[in-house]
Amino acid sequence: MELILEEYSKLYSCAVSDATDELGLEPGFIDADIRPIWNGARMIGFAGTMKMVPSDEPLDRNVIARMVKFIKIVPKFPIICIDMSGEMIAAGLGQSTSRILQGLGFRGGLVDGPVRDIPQVTDLKFPIFARGIICSSIRSRMIIDMDSVMQPIKCGVRTINPGDLVFGDINGVVIVDSTKIEDVLEKAKEIISTDKWWYEQLEKGRDPTDIEKERELP
């Protein structure tokens, strides 16, 4: 898996998304409202999933213990993926949780909802992709649904299963089914090769109509 991630690190999300399309798979892209929270954020890893649900209960004093329990069952090279139940009332990740996750080997976070502490998270260089930014805490607003840990969750209309590959860069986020990771990798490499070839031909001043006769526009 580490070697596969190294190969994916040479790609970009547009090629990965196009590869899922060309292979006839479920579209992998996450909707356009999910954006990196700091310039240059980029993440590649495997989904560890959880869901937060609305609750007026005070923050559980054992929240860190719960998080450690979650850590023990996520895949290697994890990215935390959080379904915020469609709510935009509290931050799914912030500076403290980002520090903890980064220290435990997480490669980033995908939050279908808002996050906070943007300057601090930017200083950490912890990659987070989220639907928005908010200043409010989850305290007395939302709690982790422990039954949802490492179960399928939703990010927009896209289902994310534990172990799916998560790829985020400046263009957005794409999800690759865990059973198709190598197929998508090879197809994405082909697409990038064609992109490069087209660019070279255009730089030579060739007519695009003639170029297309040799290879279709990627």
Backbone torsions as a table, in degrees:
resi	resn	phi	psi	omega
1	MET	NA	-34.8	179.1
2	GLU	-64.5	-39.7	178.5
3	LEU	-66.2	-38.7	178.2
4	ILE	-63.7	-43.0	178.6
5	LEU	-64.1	-35.6	177.2
6	GLU	-62.6	-40.5	177.9
7	GLU	-67.8	-41.3	177.7
8	TYR	-63.2	-31.2	-177.7
9	SER	-64.0	-16.4	178.8
10	LYS	-86.9	-4.6	-175.4
11	LEU	-99.7	-176.7	171.2
12	TYR	-136.8	158.5	-168.1
13	SER	-62.5	-32.4	-179.3
14	CYS	-61.4	-43.2	179.8
15	ALA	-66.6	-37.6	179.1
16	VAL	-66.5	-42.9	177.6
17	SER	-62.4	-44.8	179.0
18	ASP	-61.9	-35.6	179.9
19	ALA	-64.4	-40.7	177.5
20	THR	-63.7	-36.2	177.6
21	ASP	-65.1	-48.8	-175.7
22	GLU	-65.2	-28.9	178.7
23	LEU	-83.4	-2.3	179.0
24	GLY	74.4	22.8	179.8
25	LEU	-86.8	169.2	173.2
26	GLU	-57.9	133.6	179.2
27	PRO	-51.3	133.4	-174.5
28	GLY	-93.0	-14.9	-171.8
29	PHE	-72.2	144.0	172.5
30	ILE	-90.4	148.7	-173.4
31	ASP	-60.6	160.1	-168.2
32	ALA	-65.7	-15.4	180.0
33	ASP	-74.1	-16.0	176.7
34	ILE	-84.5	115.1	-173.9
35	ARG	-130.9	154.2	172.9
36	PRO	-64.7	141.5	-176.5
37	ILE	-88.7	-10.2	171.9
38	TRP	-140.6	148.9	-176.5
39	ASN	-61.8	131.2	178.4
40	GLY	91.5	-4.0	178.9
41	ALA	-59.4	136.5	-177.3
42	ARG	-152.5	134.3	-179.4
43	MET	-144.5	143.5	176.5
44	ILE	-143.3	123.7	179.5
45	GLY	-177.6	-163.4	-174.7
46	PHE	-116.6	139.3	-170.2
47	ALA	-69.8	125.9	163.1
48	GLY	-110.4	122.8	-165.8
49	THR	-111.2	148.6	172.0
50	MET	-158.6	165.7	179.7
51	LYS	-130.2	140.9	171.4
52	MET	-107.6	143.4	-177.9
53	VAL	-127.0	150.7	179.1
54	PRO	-60.3	139.9	178.3
55	SER	-163.4	140.2	175.8
56	ASP	-96.2	11.4	176.9
57	GLU	-69.5	145.2	174.5
58	PRO	-60.6	157.2	178.8
59	LEU	-58.0	127.7	-179.7
60	ASP	-61.1	127.3	178.8
61	ARG	-65.1	-16.9	179.9
62	ASN	-98.5	22.4	-175.1
63	VAL	-62.6	-35.8	178.5
64	ILE	-68.4	-40.1	177.3
65	ALA	-62.0	-38.3	177.2
66	ARG	-65.1	-40.1	-179.8
67	MET	-64.7	-41.8	178.9
68	VAL	-63.3	-38.5	176.2
69	LYS	-60.9	-40.0	176.9
70	PHE	-63.1	-43.6	-177.9
71	ILE	-57.1	-37.4	-173.7
72	LYS	-67.1	-17.4	-175.9
73	ILE	-115.8	4.4	177.8
74	VAL	-81.2	160.1	178.0
75	PRO	-69.6	167.4	172.7
76	LYS	-65.6	154.8	-179.6
77	PHE	54.5	54.6	-170.5
78	PRO	-83.4	153.5	166.3
79	ILE	-122.7	126.4	179.9
80	ILE	-76.8	128.0	-179.5
81	CYS	-118.9	118.8	-172.3
82	ILE	-119.0	122.0	172.8
83	ASP	-90.1	116.9	-177.3
84	MET	-94.4	21.4	175.7
85	SER	58.8	28.7	178.6
86	GLY	75.8	7.6	-176.9
87	GLU	-93.5	146.8	176.2
88	MET	-125.6	42.6	-173.0
89	ILE	-107.5	-10.6	-176.3
90	ALA	-159.5	158.0	-175.5
91	ALA	-81.8	127.4	177.6
92	GLY	-75.5	-27.5	175.9
93	LEU	-141.8	151.3	175.8
94	GLY	-149.3	-161.7	-173.2
95	GLN	-66.4	-42.2	-176.6
96	SER	-68.0	-48.6	179.9
97	THR	-64.7	-35.4	178.7
98	SER	-64.7	-42.0	178.1
99	ARG	-61.2	-44.2	-179.0
100	ILE	-62.7	-49.3	-177.4
101	LEU	-63.6	-42.8	179.1
102	GLN	-61.0	-41.9	179.1
103	GLY	-65.3	-24.9	-179.5
104	LEU	-93.6	7.0	173.6
105	GLY	97.0	6.7	177.9
106	PHE	-70.8	144.2	-175.8
107	ARG	-98.9	1.2	178.9
108	GLY	156.8	-177.8	-179.8
109	GLY	-139.5	142.3	174.5
110	LEU	-122.2	117.1	-174.5
111	VAL	-122.7	118.4	175.4
112	ASP	-84.9	68.9	-176.2
113	GLY	167.4	-166.1	-176.9
114	PRO	-90.3	163.8	174.4
115	VAL	-134.0	177.4	-178.6
116	ARG	-148.4	-173.7	-179.5
117	ASP	58.1	47.5	-172.9
118	ILE	-61.6	-45.7	178.9
119	PRO	-59.3	-41.5	-177.6
120	GLN	-69.3	-41.9	179.3
121	VAL	-67.2	-35.8	176.8
122	THR	-63.5	-42.1	177.6
123	ASP	-62.0	-34.8	178.3
124	LEU	-70.6	-21.6	-172.8
125	LYS	60.0	34.2	175.2
126	PHE	-88.2	116.5	-175.7
127	PRO	-70.4	123.1	175.0
128	ILE	-131.1	134.9	174.1
129	PHE	-118.0	129.2	-172.5
130	ALA	-148.6	169.4	-178.8
131	ARG	-85.3	-15.3	-179.5
132	GLY	-179.3	-175.0	-179.1
133	ILE	-129.0	139.4	-178.7
134	ILE	-149.5	157.0	-178.7
135	CYS	-94.9	-11.8	-170.8
136	SER	-82.8	148.7	178.2
137	SER	-85.0	161.9	173.6
138	ILE	-75.0	-11.1	-176.5
139	ARG	-55.0	124.4	-179.5
140	SER	60.6	18.1	177.2
141	ARG	-124.3	-41.7	-178.0
142	MET	-148.1	153.7	175.4
143	ILE	-136.5	161.9	176.3
144	ILE	-74.0	129.4	172.5
145	ASP	-85.8	100.0	-174.0
146	MET	-64.0	-23.3	177.2
147	ASP	-70.3	-15.8	-177.9
148	SER	-89.9	-9.2	-174.5
149	VAL	-62.6	126.8	-179.3
150	MET	58.0	38.8	171.3
151	GLN	-121.1	161.6	177.2
152	PRO	-58.2	138.1	176.8
153	ILE	-128.9	175.2	178.7
154	LYS	-113.3	141.2	168.2
155	CYS	-129.9	102.0	-167.6
156	GLY	64.6	-127.8	178.8
157	VAL	-93.7	-4.5	-174.0
158	ARG	-89.3	130.2	173.6
159	THR	-85.1	134.1	175.5
160	ILE	-114.9	123.9	177.8
161	ASN	-100.9	148.1	176.9
162	PRO	-54.2	133.8	178.9
163	GLY	90.7	-10.0	173.9
164	ASP	-61.8	150.3	175.9
165	LEU	-80.0	134.8	179.3
166	VAL	-116.2	123.9	-177.5
167	PHE	-127.3	118.0	179.4
168	GLY	-128.5	136.1	173.2
169	ASP	-149.1	-165.0	-174.1
170	ILE	-60.1	-24.8	-179.2
171	ASN	-83.4	-13.0	-179.0
172	GLY	132.4	-160.6	-175.8
173	VAL	-123.8	138.5	175.2
174	VAL	-129.2	141.9	-179.9
175	ILE	-111.0	134.8	179.0
176	VAL	-117.4	125.4	178.0
177	ASP	-52.4	135.6	-174.9
178	SER	-59.7	-23.7	-179.4
179	THR	-87.9	-5.2	-175.0
180	LYS	-121.9	13.0	-173.0
181	ILE	-59.5	-45.9	-177.8
182	GLU	-72.1	-37.5	177.5
183	ASP	-60.9	-44.9	-179.0
184	VAL	-67.2	-37.7	178.3
185	LEU	-57.9	-49.7	-177.8
186	GLU	-65.0	-40.8	179.4
187	LYS	-66.8	-39.2	178.7
188	ALA	-64.1	-37.4	176.5
189	LYS	-61.4	-42.0	178.2
190	GLU	-61.6	-43.6	-178.9
191	ILE	-62.6	-43.4	179.8
192	ILE	-66.0	-37.2	176.6
193	SER	-61.0	-42.5	178.6
194	THR	-67.2	-40.6	175.7
195	ASP	-55.1	-48.7	-178.1
196	LYS	-63.1	-43.2	-179.0
197	TRP	-62.6	-44.4	177.8
198	TRP	-59.2	-44.6	-179.8
199	TYR	-59.7	-43.9	-179.9
200	GLU	-62.2	-41.5	-179.4
201	GLN	-67.4	-39.5	177.8
202	LEU	-66.1	-36.7	177.6
203	GLU	-63.7	-28.4	178.0
204	LYS	-78.1	-7.2	178.3
205	GLY	86.4	15.4	-178.9
206	ARG	-71.9	152.6	177.8
207	ASP	-70.6	125.9	179.9
208	PRO	-55.5	-31.8	179.0
209	THR	-63.7	-39.6	178.2
210	ASP	-70.7	-39.1	179.3
211	ILE	-60.4	-42.5	-176.5
212	GLU	-64.3	-24.3	177.3
213	LYS	-67.6	-25.2	179.5
214	GLU	-89.7	-43.9	178.3
215	ARG	-144.5	136.8	177.4
216	GLU	-64.3	151.3	176.2
217	LEU	-60.7	127.9	-177.2
218	PRO	-70.2	NA	NA
